[in-house]
Amino acid sequence: MKDYLFRKNQFYVKAALYLGKGKTGSQVASKIRWLINKYMKESANKTGKGASKWEFFMEMNEIFSNRENVHPDYLIDSTGKVSKNIDQPEKDRSLLKRKKRSKLSEDDEIYIQSMTTISESEILSAKTKQQQYDLEKEKLQFEREKFEHQKCIELENKSLELEK
């Protein structure tokens, strides 16, 4: 799981580097999550809703809706006859070929590594802050219980004095 998070974080940093514009990996991650959530809301099939007016809907729809299990290339009717799905646009096979990875410059590699380190330290810092918060919460609970216990003892002492 740690390796997955590390690679995911590296992807966001590389995407931020590719975009330029002074964006960070966490900003890119946040934007991607927002776009996916927006697409999911926009693509929810609601009767009578009409077409989405969101400017990125078509691009997001191209990414997420053209899957084989949703739009198969071929259909088989009840007689067993195979026919080409006319609703499915022709796939550009050149897009399916893997692109060669471009070699990053040494400066880019150093930048990615430093951003990854910064992100990891931010995560560690957040965990440390959470631990400090939890510890303070436990201390406060202990002090509250101690105070309540002392109050009970004082009340018992006063009730004993009154009985005398």
PLY file of the C-alpha trace (Angstrom):
ply
format ascii 1.0
element vertex 164
property float x
property float y
property float z
element edge 163
property int vertex1
property int vertex2
end_header
0.00 0.00 0.00
2.85 2.35 0.82
4.39 1.71 -2.61
1.02 2.49 -4.24
0.74 5.80 -2.39
4.34 6.65 -3.24
3.78 6.02 -6.96
0.51 7.90 -6.92
2.19 10.83 -5.23
4.99 10.71 -7.82
2.39 10.80 -10.59
0.81 13.94 -9.13
4.21 15.61 -8.81
5.11 14.70 -12.41
1.75 15.99 -13.60
2.34 19.25 -11.71
5.76 19.52 -13.29
4.28 18.88 -16.73
1.57 21.51 -16.20
4.00 24.08 -14.89
2.17 27.16 -13.63
3.60 26.66 -10.11
1.15 23.92 -9.16
2.00 21.33 -6.52
1.31 17.62 -6.55
-1.36 17.96 -3.87
-3.11 20.67 -5.91
-3.14 18.38 -8.96
-4.47 15.48 -6.85
-7.21 17.68 -5.45
-8.20 18.89 -8.92
-8.35 15.34 -10.29
-10.56 14.21 -7.40
-12.81 17.24 -7.96
-13.10 16.55 -11.71
-13.98 12.89 -11.13
-16.61 13.76 -8.52
-18.10 16.44 -10.80
-18.21 13.99 -13.72
-19.92 11.35 -11.57
-22.59 13.88 -10.52
-23.07 15.14 -14.07
-23.28 11.67 -15.60
-25.80 10.33 -13.09
-28.69 9.14 -15.23
-31.64 11.27 -14.16
-34.79 11.19 -16.24
-35.62 14.50 -17.89
-32.37 16.14 -16.86
-31.14 16.77 -20.42
-27.55 17.08 -21.60
-24.88 18.34 -19.25
-23.74 21.91 -19.77
-20.45 21.39 -17.93
-17.61 22.44 -20.25
-15.42 19.39 -19.50
-18.19 16.79 -19.65
-17.39 15.58 -23.18
-13.68 15.13 -22.41
-14.39 13.31 -19.16
-17.03 11.22 -20.91
-14.47 10.17 -23.53
-12.14 9.02 -20.76
-14.65 7.18 -18.57
-17.54 6.04 -20.75
-15.83 4.32 -23.70
-15.07 1.06 -21.99
-15.57 -2.29 -23.68
-18.03 -3.49 -21.06
-20.21 -0.41 -21.67
-19.80 0.01 -25.45
-18.57 -3.27 -26.99
-17.06 -3.29 -30.48
-19.26 -6.21 -31.54
-22.73 -7.38 -30.60
-24.25 -10.86 -30.81
-27.99 -11.09 -31.39
-30.25 -13.88 -30.15
-29.60 -15.95 -33.30
-25.85 -15.87 -32.66
-25.11 -13.50 -35.52
-22.14 -11.22 -34.80
-22.44 -7.63 -35.95
-20.31 -4.52 -35.56
-21.68 -2.08 -33.02
-22.58 0.99 -35.07
-22.96 3.10 -31.94
-19.31 2.50 -31.07
-16.96 4.93 -32.85
-13.93 3.49 -34.64
-11.01 3.25 -32.28
-7.85 4.90 -33.40
-5.33 2.08 -33.00
-2.47 4.58 -33.01
-3.75 5.87 -29.68
-3.61 2.39 -28.21
0.12 2.05 -28.86
2.15 2.87 -25.84
3.91 6.15 -26.07
7.61 6.16 -25.46
8.43 7.58 -22.12
10.35 10.76 -22.42
13.47 10.86 -20.32
13.24 13.46 -17.60
16.11 15.82 -17.13
18.25 15.51 -14.02
16.76 18.75 -12.68
13.24 17.39 -13.15
14.17 14.15 -11.36
15.64 16.15 -8.44
12.52 18.34 -8.35
10.21 15.31 -8.32
12.24 13.65 -5.58
12.23 16.82 -3.46
8.47 17.32 -3.93
7.88 13.68 -2.99
10.02 14.14 0.11
8.12 17.31 1.01
4.79 15.54 0.56
5.94 12.63 2.71
7.11 15.03 5.42
3.73 16.82 5.28
1.99 13.47 5.79
4.32 12.67 8.69
3.71 16.12 10.17
-0.05 15.63 9.95
0.26 12.25 11.68
2.41 13.80 14.42
-0.10 16.60 14.93
-2.91 14.04 15.16
-0.94 12.06 17.74
-0.32 15.24 19.76
-4.02 16.08 19.56
-4.98 12.59 20.72
-2.49 12.79 23.59
-3.83 16.18 24.70
-7.35 14.82 24.49
-6.40 11.88 26.73
-4.70 14.24 29.21
-7.80 16.41 29.35
-10.01 13.36 29.88
-7.70 12.15 32.67
-7.77 15.59 34.34
-11.56 15.69 34.07
-11.88 12.25 35.68
-9.39 13.23 38.38
-11.35 16.41 39.12
-14.64 14.49 39.29
-13.07 11.94 41.62
-11.79 14.69 43.92
-15.24 16.28 43.93
-16.81 12.97 44.96
-14.30 12.59 47.81
-14.99 16.16 49.00
-18.75 15.53 48.94
-18.31 12.33 50.91
-16.16 14.16 53.47
-18.74 16.95 53.81
-21.58 14.47 54.18
-19.58 12.65 56.90
-18.97 15.95 58.73
-22.65 16.82 58.56
-23.61 13.44 60.01
-21.39 14.04 63.04
0 1
1 2
2 3
3 4
4 5
5 6
6 7
7 8
8 9
9 10
10 11
11 12
12 13
13 14
14 15
15 16
16 17
17 18
18 19
19 20
20 21
21 22
22 23
23 24
24 25
25 26
26 27
27 28
28 29
29 30
30 31
31 32
32 33
33 34
34 35
35 36
36 37
37 38
38 39
39 40
40 41
41 42
42 43
43 44
44 45
45 46
46 47
47 48
48 49
49 50
50 51
51 52
52 53
53 54
54 55
55 56
56 57
57 58
58 59
59 60
60 61
61 62
62 63
63 64
64 65
65 66
66 67
67 68
68 69
69 70
70 71
71 72
72 73
73 74
74 75
75 76
76 77
77 78
78 79
79 80
80 81
81 82
82 83
83 84
84 85
85 86
86 87
87 88
88 89
89 90
90 91
91 92
92 93
93 94
94 95
95 96
96 97
97 98
98 99
99 100
100 101
101 102
102 103
103 104
104 105
105 106
106 107
107 108
108 109
109 110
110 111
111 112
112 113
113 114
114 115
115 116
116 117
117 118
118 119
119 120
120 121
121 122
122 123
123 124
124 125
125 126
126 127
127 128
128 129
129 130
130 131
131 132
132 133
133 134
134 135
135 136
136 137
137 138
138 139
139 140
140 141
141 142
142 143
143 144
144 145
145 146
146 147
147 148
148 149
149 150
150 151
151 152
152 153
153 154
154 155
155 156
156 157
157 158
158 159
159 160
160 161
161 162
162 163
